[in-house]
Amino acid sequence: MSDATRKMAFHRMEPAGAERHGREARRVSSLARTNQTSYNSAKISYNSAKICVICGYQMPTVLIEKQTPQITVLTLNRPERRNALTIELLTELNAAIKMTSDQPQERVIILRGAGAAFCTGLDLKEAADQTKAHATAEMVANTLIAISQTRLITIAAVHGAAVAGGAGIMSACDFVVAAQGTKIGYPEVRRGLVAGLVMTFLRRQIGERSMRDLLLGSELIDVDRAKEIGLVNRVVAQADLMNEAQKFAQSVLQGAPGALGQTKRLIEELWSSSVKEDVDLALRYHMQARESQEAREGIAAFNEKRKPSWTEL
């Protein structure tokens, strides 16, 4: 078992801690299924080091909830940072996808975010560390490939914001249901970055004019516009978000597992290039931008809450 997988197994070495944590986790999960707002206010408490106040163990950055023998919910769990992507979170998400996909009875993964947003992309505090640039980029690439190429049907239940890498994770999923009021966008160029990795999936879902609009204009759009151009399948009230995701999951379960898997593979193979080939190409552009002076200025400006100064570079 990998370190990431071991961390996500709730405290198996300490039964008393696991029992206390398990009771609270089940209470929170019950609230989460009925109302996202309740989940936000009732989430398991932990301190700034993500140490659970119930049992004293470090909380994982990805929560795993097995709803039925065939449906698993994965929750990005960095609400204090709007689920911004770190190497730790990406490692745990990859491990969770692999662990779930390895279970023969599993059919569906529902992916969601804790707190106020689905995911707001790279954690730019960590991204400011140039020594981690390659590791972060490779983990983002591996995660997008893992989501898109798992044999399971993947459903993104999106609320609040899905921005940059968060929008990439969303678009790598097979189906997207979004809550009203959600904002979606690709502001990478405003940070001196290239949205290369997420572009791999964006180009498969929307027309070129819309893609140029999103990537070059870098404005956030609402979910109605996202649905209009093909980024989102369904838009619902926030209180109905998980119900709608589960409804589609139940529709998936009516299909034959083998036929579903072959259909998913054929959709991929009908493209002239594979996701892996596209991601490899995009990774080169991504790294070229990540190592540039523009990226250093853009990330610094974001962290310092100021406008970037492109003219002085």
N, C-alpha and C positions, 0 to 999 in steps of 0.2 A: 504494500500500500504506500503510495506517495505521501510526502509531507502534507500536500494540499488536501488529499483525500482524507488522511488521518485527522486533520484539523476540522474537517467538515462533519466527521462522525461525532455526535454530541457526547463528549466526555465519557467514553465507554470505560475508562480506567477508574472512574469515581462514581459508583452507582448512586450515592446520595445526591451528589451535585447534579448528575444527569436527571434524577427523578424531579428535583426542584425545577431545573431548567426546562425539562420536558413538559411539566404541567403548565408553565408560563408560555412556552412555545406553542403548545396546543391551543391555549386561550387566545394568543395573538393570531395564530393561523385561522381560528374560527372567525375572529373579527375581520381578518383580511379578506376572507372569502365573501363577506357580506358588505363591507364598506371600507374603501381605501382610506378614508379620513380617520375612521376608528383605528385602523392599523397604524397610521402615522402617530396618533396620540398615545397608543397603548403598547408600542413596541418594547421589547425587552430592553431594560436600561443597562447602559454600560458607560464607562468613563472615557476620557480622551484617548486612552491607550487601548480602547475596545476590550476592556476587561469586564465581563459580565458581573453585575452587582449581586446577582442571585447565587451564583456558584463559584465565582472567582476565576473562571477560565476565560481565555481569550475568545472572543466571538469571531466566527468566520466572516469573510467578506462576501460569501455566497451561501445563502440558506437553501437547503434541499427539503422539500415537502412532498412526500409521496401521497397524492390525493386518492388514487386508486391503483390497483396493480398495473394499470396501463398508462396512467397519466402522472407525470412528475412536474412540480412547479419549482423553478429555480429563481430565487430572489436576489438581485444585486443588493448588497447590504452595507453601503457606505452613505447612509442618508445625510450625515453631517457634512459630506462633500458632494451631495447631489449625485452620488454613485459615480463619481469621476473614476476613470480607469487607471489603475496602478498595476505594476507587475504582479503584486500579490493577488489582486482581484482577478486579473486575467488568468493567472496560474490556477487559481481555485475554480474559475468558471470552466476552463479547459478540462480540469480533473472531474468536475461534476458532470459535464457532458459525456465524457468517456465512461465514467462509472455508470451513468444512466443508460447509455447506449449499449453497454455490455450486458444488460439484463434482458434475457430473451423475451420476457413478457411485455416489456415497455414498448409503447407505440407513439406517445406524444410528450413533448416538453413544452411547457408554458413558461416563458421568460418575462419577468417583471422587475420593477425597481422599488425599493423601500423608500419611504419619505416623500418629498415633494416632487421628485422628478424620476423618470425612467433612467436616464443616463446622460450626462453632459459632456461626454468625450474624455480625452486624456486629462489626467490630473496634471495641470501645467506647473505645479510646484515640483512634482517629481520630474516632469519633462524638462525643467530648467537645468537639471543635472545631465550634462552632455555625456558623461560616462555611462549613463543608462539608456542612451538613445537607441542603440542597436537592439538591446534586450527588449525594450518597450515595443519597438516597431515589429520585431519578430513575434512577440506575444500577441499583438493585435492581429497580425496576419494569421497566425496559427488559430486564434479564436474564431475569426471570421470563416476560415476554412472548416473548422470543427463544426460550427453551427450550420453552415450550408451543406456539408457533405455527410452529416450524420444520417443514418438510415431512418431515424425518427422524424416525424412531422413536427416542425417547430413553429410555435405561435408566440408572437411578441404582443404583450398587453402593455400598452404605452400610455403614460400619463405625464402631465407637467411639462417635460421637455425631453426631446431626443435630439441631441446636437452633436455634430462632428462624429467622433467614433461611436457615440450612442446611437446616432441615426444609422451608422454603418451596421451595428449589431442588429438593429431593428430590420434593416433591409436585407440582411443575410438570412432572416427567418422566412419560412414558407408562407406565413399568413400574418397580417398585422391588424389588430383591433386597437383603436386609439380613443382616448377619452376626449370629450369636448374641452376646449381650452388649451390643449397641448400645442406646443410650438416645436417645429421641426426645421432643421437647417444645417448648413455646412459652412461655418464661418472661418475655415482654416486659413484662407488667404489673408485674413485680417490679423493673423498671428504669424505671418511669414511662412506658412506651411502649405503643402499640397495635399489635397484630399484624395490621394492616389488609391489607398487601400479600399476606402469605402466606395470610390468611383467604380470599382470592379462590379459591385452589385447594383449601384444606381443605374448604370447604363443598361442593365438587363431589365429594368422596370419602367423607365420613363423615356420619352422622346428626347432627341438631342437638344432641341430648343429649350425645353424645360430644364435639362441638365445644365446647360450653359447659364440659364437664369439663376439656378440655385448655387452653382459653384463660383461663377464670376461675380454675380451680384452679392452673394453671401448673406442675403437677408433671411431671417426666419419666416416661415410660413405657417398658417394655421392648418388644422387637420382637414377642413373642408377643401382647401386648395390641394393638400397632399392627397386626398382621396381622388380629386378630379384628375390629377396627373398620374395616378397609379402607384403612389408610394404606400398608401394605406388601403386596406380592404373595407373596413367598416368603422364608422364613427358612432359612439354611444355616450350616454351620460356617464360621468365618472363612477357613480354608484353601481352601474351595470357592467363595468369593464370586465371583471373576472367572470361574471355570468356569461357574457358574450364569448369570451375566450373558451370557456368550458363547453358552450353550445357547439362551437366549431369543432372542438376536440371530440365531442360525441358523434358529430357527423363523420369525422375521419374514421372513428372506430367501426363504422358501418361497412367500411371497405375492407377488402381482403389484404392482409399484411404484405404478401408477396407482390400483388398487383400495385399497391401503393408505392412500394419501394422501387419497382421497375419504372413506374410513371415518373417518380422523382428523378431517377437517374437519366431517363430519356429527355426530360426537360433540360437537364444540364448538357447532355451530349448533343442536342440540337444546335447549340452554339458552336461557332467556328473555332473558338478557343475555350479551354477549360478554365474553371475558376482558379485552379492552381497556377496555370500559365499566366493568367491576368494578374493574380496577386504577386507573383514573382516580378513581373514587369513594373507593377505599381510600387512595389517595395523599393525599387531602385530610385524612382522619382521621389518617394517619401523620404528616403534617407538623404538624398542630395539636398532636399529642402531643410530637413531637420538639422543638418550640419552647417547651414548657411548663417551669415551674419543677420539676415532678415529674420530668421526664426529666433535667434537669440534676442533680438530687439522686440519682436512681437510677443514672445513669451514673457520677457521682463516687463513690458508695458502692461500686460494683463495682470501679472502678479502685483505690480506697483500701482494698479488702478489709474493708468494714464493712457493717453493716445500714443501709438507708436510713431516714431519719427523716421519715416522712410527716406526723406530727402538727405539726411545726414550720413547715410551709409555709403 
